[in-house]
Amino acid sequence: MDTQNIPSFVLAAGFFTDAELQQLASYGALPSPALVDAFQYEPEIQELMNAFIGDESSRQVHQYLKAREFLAAGAVEKAWKIILL
């Protein structure tokens, strides 16, 4: 996947560095909706999502922060999954 093929909402967020966008682009294809859906039930992710119920803006920021943690650890698929939730 080229950075031009990264979903527009990710690019528009202006949250990720060029290097992080390259990491995301290097993954190939986006995870399937079924994989993304299943990811939300992992305890760590469920805790993150529940912490910001009713505060969409803060939840999204913390999702992106978690994605950056995953990228720093080389877990690009997990980064995509948290971004796409």
C-alpha distances in whole Angstrom, upper triangle without the diagonal:
4,7,8,6,7,11,14,16,14,14,17,19,19,19,16,17,14,14,13,11,9,10,8,5,6,7,5,6,9,12,15,17,20,18,18,22,23,22,24,27,26,29,28,25,28,30,28,28,31,32,31,32,33,32,28,27,28,26,23,24,25,22,20,22,21,18,18,21,18,16,19,20,17,16,13,13,16,15,13,16,18,16,16,19
4,5,5,7,11,13,15,13,12,16,17,17,18,15,15,12,13,13,9,8,10,9,5,7,9,8,10,12,15,18,20,23,22,21,24,26,24,26,29,29,32,30,27,30,32,29,29,33,33,32,33,34,32,28,27,28,27,24,24,25,22,20,22,22,19,19,22,20,17,20,21,18,18,15,16,18,16,14,18,20,17,17,21
4,5,5,9,10,12,10,9,12,14,13,14,12,12,9,10,10,7,6,9,8,5,8,11,10,12,12,16,19,20,23,22,20,24,26,24,25,29,28,30,28,26,29,30,27,27,31,31,29,31,31,29,26,24,25,24,21,21,22,20,17,19,20,16,16,20,18,15,18,20,17,18,14,16,18,15,13,17,18,15,16,20
4,6,8,9,12,11,9,12,14,14,16,14,14,12,14,14,10,10,13,11,8,12,13,12,13,13,17,19,21,24,23,22,25,27,25,27,30,30,33,30,28,30,32,29,28,32,32,30,32,32,30,26,25,26,25,22,22,24,22,19,22,23,19,19,23,21,19,22,24,21,21,17,18,20,18,16,19,20,17,17,21
4,6,8,11,10,10,13,15,15,17,15,16,14,15,14,11,11,13,10,8,11,11,10,10,10,14,16,17,21,20,18,22,24,23,24,27,28,30,29,26,28,30,27,26,30,31,29,30,30,29,25,24,26,24,21,22,23,20,18,21,22,18,19,22,20,18,21,23,20,19,16,16,18,16,13,16,18,15,14,18
4,6,8,7,7,10,12,12,13,12,13,12,13,12,8,10,11,8,7,10,10,10,10,9,12,15,16,19,18,16,19,22,20,21,25,25,27,25,22,25,27,24,23,27,27,25,27,27,25,22,21,22,21,17,18,20,17,15,18,18,14,16,19,17,15,18,20,18,17,13,14,15,13,10,13,14,11,11,15
4,6,6,7,9,10,12,13,13,15,15,16,14,11,13,14,11,10,14,13,13,11,10,13,14,14,18,17,15,18,21,19,20,23,24,26,25,21,24,25,23,21,25,26,23,24,24,23,19,18,20,19,15,17,19,16,14,18,18,15,16,20,18,17,20,22,20,19,15,15,16,14,11,13,14,10,10,13
4,5,5,6,8,10,12,13,15,14,17,15,12,15,16,13,13,16,17,16,15,13,16,18,17,21,21,18,20,23,22,22,26,26,29,27,23,25,27,24,22,26,26,24,24,24,22,18,17,20,19,15,16,19,17,15,18,19,16,18,21,20,19,22,24,23,21,18,18,19,16,14,16,16,12,12,15
4,6,5,6,9,10,11,14,15,17,15,12,16,17,14,14,18,17,18,16,14,16,18,17,20,20,17,19,22,20,20,23,24,26,24,21,22,24,20,19,22,23,20,21,20,18,15,14,16,15,11,13,16,13,12,15,17,14,16,19,19,18,21,23,22,21,18,18,18,15,13,14,14,10,10,12
4,6,5,7,8,8,11,12,14,11,9,12,13,10,11,15,15,16,15,13,15,17,17,20,19,16,18,21,19,19,22,23,24,22,19,21,23,19,18,22,22,20,21,21,19,15,14,16,15,11,12,14,12,9,13,14,11,12,16,16,14,17,19,18,17,14,15,15,12,10,12,12,8,9,12
4,5,6,8,8,10,10,13,11,8,12,13,11,11,15,16,17,16,15,18,20,20,23,22,19,22,25,22,22,26,26,28,25,22,25,26,22,22,25,25,23,24,24,22,18,16,18,18,14,14,17,15,12,15,17,14,14,18,18,16,18,21,20,19,16,17,18,14,13,16,15,12,13,16
4,5,8,10,12,13,16,14,12,15,17,15,15,19,19,20,20,18,20,22,21,25,24,21,23,26,24,23,27,27,29,26,23,25,26,23,22,25,24,22,23,22,20,16,14,17,17,13,13,16,15,13,16,18,16,16,20,20,19,21,24,23,22,19,20,20,17,16,18,17,13,14,17
4,5,8,11,13,15,13,12,15,16,14,16,19,19,21,20,18,20,22,21,24,23,20,22,24,22,21,25,25,26,23,21,23,23,19,19,22,21,18,20,20,17,14,11,13,13,10,10,13,12,9,12,15,13,13,17,18,17,19,21,21,20,18,19,18,15,14,16,14,11,13,15
4,6,8,10,13,11,10,14,15,14,15,18,19,21,21,19,22,24,24,27,25,22,25,27,24,24,27,27,28,25,22,25,25,21,21,24,23,21,23,23,20,17,14,15,16,13,11,14,14,10,12,15,14,13,16,18,16,17,21,20,20,18,20,19,16,16,18,16,13,16,18
4,7,10,12,10,10,13,14,13,15,18,18,21,21,19,20,23,23,25,24,20,23,25,22,21,25,24,25,22,19,22,22,18,19,22,21,19,21,21,18,16,13,13,14,11,9,11,11,7,9,12,10,9,13,14,13,14,18,18,18,16,18,17,13,14,16,14,11,14,16
4,7,8,6,6,10,10,10,12,14,15,18,18,17,19,22,22,25,23,20,23,24,21,21,25,24,25,22,20,23,23,19,20,23,22,21,23,24,21,19,16,16,16,13,11,13,12,8,9,12,9,8,11,12,10,12,15,15,15,13,16,15,11,12,15,14,11,14,17
4,5,5,6,9,10,11,12,14,16,18,20,19,21,24,25,28,25,23,26,27,24,25,28,26,28,24,23,26,26,22,23,27,26,24,27,28,25,22,20,19,20,17,14,16,15,12,12,14,12,9,13,14,11,12,15,15,16,14,17,17,14,15,18,17,15,18,20
4,5,5,6,9,10,10,12,15,17,19,18,21,24,25,28,26,24,27,28,25,26,30,28,30,27,25,28,29,25,26,30,29,27,30,31,28,25,23,23,23,19,18,19,18,14,15,17,14,12,15,16,12,13,17,15,17,15,18,18,15,16,19,19,16,19,22
4,5,5,6,9,10,10,13,16,18,18,20,24,25,27,25,23,27,27,24,26,29,27,28,25,24,28,28,25,26,30,29,28,31,32,29,26,24,24,23,20,19,19,18,15,15,16,13,11,13,13,10,10,14,12,14,12,16,17,14,15,18,18,16,19,22
4,5,5,6,9,10,11,14,16,15,17,21,22,24,21,20,23,24,21,22,25,23,25,22,20,24,24,21,22,26,25,24,27,28,25,23,21,21,20,17,15,16,14,11,12,13,10,8,11,10,7,8,11,10,11,9,13,13,10,11,15,14,13,15,18
4,5,5,6,9,10,12,14,13,16,19,21,23,21,19,22,24,21,22,26,24,26,24,22,25,26,23,23,27,26,25,27,28,26,23,21,21,20,17,16,17,15,12,14,15,11,10,13,13,10,12,15,13,13,10,13,14,11,11,14,15,12,14,18
4,5,5,6,9,11,13,14,16,20,22,24,22,21,24,25,23,24,27,26,28,25,24,27,28,25,26,30,29,28,31,32,29,26,25,25,24,21,20,21,18,15,17,17,14,12,15,14,10,12,15,12,13,10,13,15,13,12,16,17,15,17,20
4,5,5,7,10,12,12,14,18,20,22,19,18,22,23,20,22,25,23,25,22,21,25,26,23,24,27,27,27,29,31,28,26,24,24,22,20,19,19,17,14,15,15,11,10,12,11,7,10,11,8,10,7,10,12,10,10,14,15,13,15,19
4,5,6,8,10,9,11,15,17,19,16,15,19,20,17,19,22,21,23,21,19,22,24,21,22,25,26,25,27,28,26,23,22,22,20,17,17,17,15,12,14,14,10,10,13,11,8,11,13,10,10,6,8,10,8,7,11,12,10,12,15
4,5,6,8,9,12,16,18,20,18,17,21,22,20,22,25,24,27,25,23,26,27,25,25,29,29,28,30,31,29,25,24,25,23,20,20,21,18,16,18,17,14,14,16,14,12,15,16,13,13,9,11,14,11,10,14,15,13,14,18
4,6,9,10,13,16,19,21,18,18,22,23,20,23,26,24,27,25,23,27,28,26,26,30,31,30,32,33,31,28,27,27,26,23,23,23,20,18,19,19,15,15,17,14,11,14,15,11,12,9,10,13,12,11,15,17,15,16,20
4,6,8,9,13,16,17,15,15,19,19,17,20,22,21,24,22,21,24,26,24,24,28,29,28,30,31,30,27,26,26,24,21,22,22,18,17,19,17,14,15,16,13,11,14,14,11,10,7,7,11,10,9,12,14,13,14,17
4,7,9,12,15,17,15,16,19,20,19,21,24,23,27,25,23,26,28,26,26,30,31,30,31,33,32,28,28,29,26,23,24,24,21,19,22,20,17,18,20,17,15,18,18,14,13,10,10,13,13,11,13,16,15,15,18
4,6,9,12,14,12,13,16,17,17,19,22,22,25,24,22,24,27,25,24,28,29,29,29,31,30,26,27,27,25,22,23,23,20,19,22,20,17,19,20,17,16,20,19,16,14,11,10,13,13,10,12,15,14,13,16
4,6,9,11,10,9,13,14,14,16,19,19,22,21,18,21,24,22,21,24,26,25,26,27,26,23,23,24,21,19,20,20,17,16,19,17,14,17,18,15,15,19,18,16,13,10,8,11,11,7,8,12,11,9,12
4,7,8,6,7,10,11,10,13,16,16,19,19,16,18,21,20,19,22,24,24,24,26,26,22,23,24,21,19,21,20,16,16,19,17,14,17,18,15,15,19,18,16,13,10,7,9,10,7,7,10,11,9,11
4,5,5,6,9,10,11,13,15,16,20,20,17,19,22,21,20,23,25,25,24,26,26,23,24,25,22,20,23,22,18,19,22,19,17,20,21,18,19,22,22,19,16,14,11,12,13,10,9,12,13,10,11
4,5,5,6,9,10,11,13,15,19,19,16,17,20,19,17,20,23,22,21,23,23,20,22,23,20,18,21,21,17,18,21,19,17,21,22,19,20,24,23,21,18,16,13,13,14,11,9,12,12,9,9
4,5,5,6,9,10,12,14,17,18,16,16,20,19,18,20,23,23,22,24,25,22,24,25,21,20,23,22,18,20,23,20,19,22,23,20,21,25,23,22,18,17,13,13,15,13,10,13,14,11,11
4,5,5,6,9,11,11,15,16,13,15,18,18,17,19,22,22,22,24,24,22,24,24,20,19,22,20,17,18,20,17,16,19,19,16,18,21,20,18,15,14,10,10,12,10,8,11,12,10,10
4,5,5,7,10,11,14,14,11,12,16,15,13,16,19,19,19,21,21,18,20,20,16,15,18,17,13,15,17,15,13,17,17,15,16,20,19,18,14,13,10,9,10,8,5,8,9,7,6
4,5,6,8,10,13,14,11,11,15,15,13,15,18,18,17,20,20,18,20,20,17,16,19,18,15,17,19,17,16,20,20,18,20,23,22,21,17,17,13,12,14,12,8,10,12,9,7
4,5,6,8,11,13,10,11,14,15,13,16,19,19,19,22,22,20,23,22,18,18,21,19,16,18,20,17,16,20,20,17,20,22,21,20,16,16,13,11,14,13,9,11,14,12,10
4,5,6,9,10,7,9,12,12,11,14,16,17,17,20,20,19,20,20,16,16,18,16,13,15,16,13,13,16,16,13,16,19,17,17,13,13,11,8,11,10,7,8,11,10,8
4,6,8,9,6,6,9,9,8,10,13,14,14,17,17,16,18,17,13,14,16,14,11,14,16,13,13,17,17,15,18,20,19,19,16,16,13,11,12,12,8,8,11,10,7
4,6,8,7,6,9,11,10,11,14,15,15,19,19,18,21,20,16,17,19,17,14,18,18,15,16,20,19,17,20,22,21,21,18,18,16,13,15,15,12,11,15,14,11
4,6,5,6,9,10,11,12,14,16,17,20,21,20,22,20,16,17,19,16,14,17,17,13,15,18,16,14,18,20,18,19,15,16,14,11,14,15,11,11,15,15,12
4,5,5,6,9,10,10,12,15,16,19,20,20,21,19,16,18,19,15,14,17,17,14,16,18,16,15,19,20,19,20,17,19,17,14,16,17,14,13,17,17,14
4,6,5,6,9,10,11,13,15,19,18,18,19,17,14,15,16,12,11,14,14,10,13,15,13,12,16,17,16,18,15,17,16,12,13,15,13,11,15,16,14
4,5,5,6,9,10,12,13,16,16,15,17,15,11,12,14,11,9,12,12,9,11,14,13,12,15,17,16,17,14,15,14,10,11,13,10,8,11,12,10
4,5,5,6,8,10,11,15,15,15,17,15,12,14,15,12,11,15,15,12,14,17,16,16,19,21,20,21,18,19,17,14,15,16,13,11,14,14,11
4,6,5,6,9,10,14,14,15,16,14,11,14,15,11,11,15,14,12,15,17,16,16,20,21,20,22,19,20,19,16,16,18,15,13,16,17,14
4,6,5,7,9,13,12,12,13,11,8,10,11,8,8,11,11,9,12,14,13,14,17,18,18,20,17,18,18,14,14,16,13,10,13,14,12
4,5,6,7,10,10,10,12,10,7,9,11,9,8,12,13,11,13,16,16,16,19,21,21,22,19,19,18,15,15,15,13,10,12,13,9
4,5,5,9,10,11,13,12,9,12,14,11,12,15,16,14,17,19,19,19,22,24,24,25,22,23,22,18,18,19,16,14,16,16,13
4,6,9,9,11,12,9,8,11,12,10,11,15,14,13,16,18,18,19,22,23,23,25,23,23,23,19,19,20,18,15,16,18,15
4,6,5,7,9,7,5,9,10,9,10,13,14,14,16,18,18,20,22,23,24,26,23,23,23,20,19,19,18,14,15,16,13
4,6,7,10,9,8,11,13,12,13,16,17,16,19,21,21,22,25,26,27,28,26,25,24,21,21,21,19,16,16,17,14
4,6,9,9,9,11,14,14,14,17,18,19,21,23,24,25,27,28,29,31,28,28,27,24,23,23,21,18,18,18,15
4,6,6,6,9,10,11,12,14,16,16,18,20,21,23,24,26,27,29,26,26,25,23,21,21,20,17,16,17,15
4,6,5,6,9,10,10,12,14,15,16,18,20,21,22,24,26,27,24,23,23,20,18,18,17,14,13,14,12
4,5,5,6,9,10,11,13,14,15,17,19,20,21,23,25,26,24,23,23,21,18,18,18,15,13,15,14
4,5,5,6,9,10,10,12,14,15,17,18,20,21,23,24,23,22,22,20,17,18,18,14,14,16,14
4,5,5,6,9,10,10,12,14,15,16,18,20,21,22,20,20,20,17,15,16,14,11,11,13,11
4,5,5,6,9,10,10,12,14,15,16,18,20,21,19,18,18,15,13,13,13,10,8,10,9
4,5,5,6,9,10,11,13,14,15,17,19,20,19,18,18,16,13,14,15,11,10,13,12
4,5,5,6,8,10,10,12,14,15,17,18,17,17,17,14,12,14,13,10,10,13,12
4,5,5,6,9,10,11,12,14,15,16,14,14,14,11,9,10,10,6,6,9,8
4,5,5,6,9,10,10,12,14,15,14,13,14,11,8,10,11,8,6,10,11
4,5,5,6,9,10,11,13,14,13,13,15,12,10,12,13,10,10,13,13
4,5,5,6,9,10,11,12,11,11,12,9,7,10,10,7,9,12,12
4,5,5,6,9,10,10,9,8,10,7,4,7,8,6,7,10,11
4,5,5,6,9,10,10,9,12,10,7,10,12,10,10,13,15
4,5,5,6,9,9,10,12,10,8,12,13,11,12,15,16
4,5,5,6,5,6,8,6,5,9,10,9,11,14,14
4,5,5,5,5,9,8,6,9,12,11,11,14,16
4,5,8,9,12,11,10,13,15,14,15,18,19
4,6,8,11,10,10,13,15,14,16,18,19
4,6,9,9,9,12,14,14,15,17,19
4,6,5,6,9,10,11,13,15,16
4,5,5,6,9,10,11,12,14
4,5,5,6,9,10,11,13
4,5,5,6,9,10,11
4,5,5,6,9,10
4,6,5,6,9
4,5,5,6
4,5,5
4,6
4
